[in-house]
Amino acid sequence: MYAEYALSILSGEITSKNGKKDGHDHPPIHPVHYVSKTDIEKAIALPNAWKIYDLIVRHFLANLMQPALFEKTRLEITVKDEIFDSTGSVQKDAGWLLVYPFETKNDKLLPLVEERQNVDIKKITNTKSRTSPPKKLTEAELLTLMDKHGIGTKATAPSHIATNKKRGYFETKGKSVFILETGFTLMDALNNSVPILVKPDIRARIESLIQEVENGEKDFEASLVEGTTLIKKMYSQLTLNKNELVSQLAGTIRDETVVVDKKNYVGECPKCGRVLRMIATEKGRFVGCTGYPQCKNTYSLPKAGAFNILRSRKCKKGGVAVARVGNKYHWAVGIGPCFNCDMEKECFPPEIIGACPKCDGDMFLINITSKNTRFLGCTKRCGHTQSLPKNGRLTILKKVCEKCGWRMIRVKELDKDAREFCANRVCAQNSRQGSRK
């Protein structure tokens, strides 16, 4: 089944395709003699054994066959000074594609037209789309780039990649390479402080020197002097910028630690871009920047009460973050308590139960945790209040009372069934017992 391809190869001239440099690669897997499908199936009891052998043989033969030739055409049309173009291709000689059907090269035909010929426009479409970010590199593409820039050899480059993955600098998902936070941190720190360590030039030159010595093109002692000089240059720059590098790495690691610590993480420092965190001392607590002592930005905090940052909230007055102090009130970092702000009701609108029976205000839920009490109060502070059960979990329902229009309330006490009721004491429904749910 391979005879016609082998005869075609042998009928022509076979020329060596050596490259300019020796990559020290081992020969690719290739067939040494012909075996039939029956022979393979008898020798290897695996379902895909023959398919693998067939792929290897065809790949080997394809490398020795003539190139596949395609005729390419470019069509350019002008519509009211706007240029539109398209390209087409037609296969003229299948070449190596004859033996290697795993690669498909379909023809793309263009209509036959002559130069300066007028054509009819049948349809115009306006496609709305967005630009996409560049695709992530695959490991194969990364190896190609390493080879291009002289980083390692084809034999050592895969081990370099494995080492960097093991150290947590990047990972692979499917075929794509994704840089991890540790990798970004190290790359940024080195690029800012000691860029000579990041650039591939010196590494590539040292690899080149080794290759030149091996090929007998350069004297060993001269190469040793040149290579040592380059390494000393790298070391000198590293020593000169050591403190800056250490400071940046330490600061970034500290920032990452704070971000992971959700309890103390506040947000981004508006002055330097580093991380703000809560700091507790014997004298009290405050918000400080991880960029200290270079950045001395701080914010005061209330002395007492659990301080929980509300991640989904944004201060409309420009506060760095918004927090809940216990179950009492809200606090905007950098501004102060929200109850002193004229926008508190806009930021934290009360959950309205219904219209106040005494004035044109609305009744809303008030919780005073320190006194273990809760009741309904008026938004206009007219003095009208309405008591609520002290015990049990309260839920304000969307369902409304048929008599007065107030929202119904469900209370669920421990070891008791939940009940729903209307809290409006003026309402006639209040005289009835709450329905058991």
Buried (B, 14 or more C-beta within 10 A) or exposed (E): EBEEBBEBBEEEEEEEEEEEEEEEEEEEEEBEEEBEEEEBEEEEEEEEBBEEBBBBBBBBBBBBBEEBEBEEEEEEBEEEEEEEEEEBBEBEEBBBBBBBEEEEEEEEEEEEEEEEEEEEEEEEEEEEEEEEEEEBBBBEBBBEEBBEBBBBBEEEBBEBBEEBBEEEBBEBEEEEBEBBEBBEBBEBBBEEBBEBBBBBEBBBBBBBBBBBBEEEEBEEEEBEEBBEEBEEEBEEBBEEBEEEBEEBBEBBBBBBBBBEEEEBBBBBBEEBEBBBBBBEEEEEBBBBBBBBEEBEBBBEBBEEBEBBBBEEBEBEEEBBBBBBBEEBBBBBBBBBBBEEBEEBEEBBEBEBBBBBBBBEBBBBBBBEEEEEEBBBBBBEEBEBBBEBEEEBEBEBEEEBBEBBEBBBBBBBEEEEEBBBBBBBEEBEBBEEEBEEE
